Amino acid sequence: MKTTLPRSSSVAATQWVAVGSLVGLIVLGLAWEMWLAPLRPGGSWLALKVLPLVVPLAGLLKNRMYTYRWVSLMVWLYFIEGVVRAWSDINRVGQVLALIEVVLCLALFAACACHVRLRLRHAAEARNLEGVAP
C-alpha cells in the first residue's frame, strides 16, 4: 500500500510565489519594452525577450519538478540583464524597472529552490513512512 503525504502549505506557497514572480517578469518585460521605457519610441523588438518566460508557465502550474529545476537556472539570464541595465541605463525609469526585474528574478529563484528542496524532503519522508508501515 502506497502512503502519500498531503501537500504542505509551504510547498503550495512556493509554487504560487514562483508562478507570481514569473508572471510578474512577463508583464514587466512587455510593459517595459512596449510602453514604460522602450529603447525606441513606440516600443521595441526587445519585448520578445519574454517569450522564453512563457514556456515554463504551464509546467509551474502543473507542479512539474523538472520545470522548477531548469527555470531556476534560466532566470539568471534575466537577472544579469536587470543588473546590467540598472547599472548602465541613463533613464531613471529604466533603472527602476531593471531593479524590479532583479527582485522578481531573486524571488523566482528562491521559490524554485525552496520548492524543489521541500518536495524532495517530503518524498523522503513518504519513503520512510512506507518502510515503517506493516
Buried (B, 14 or more C-beta within 10 A) or exposed (E): EEEEEEEEEEBEBBBEBBBBBBBBBBEBBBBBBBEBBBBEEEEBEBBEBBEEBEEBBEBBBEBEEEBBEBBBEBBEEBBEBBBEBBEEBEBEEBBBBBBBBBBBBBBBBBBBBBBBEBBEEBEEEBEEEEEEEE
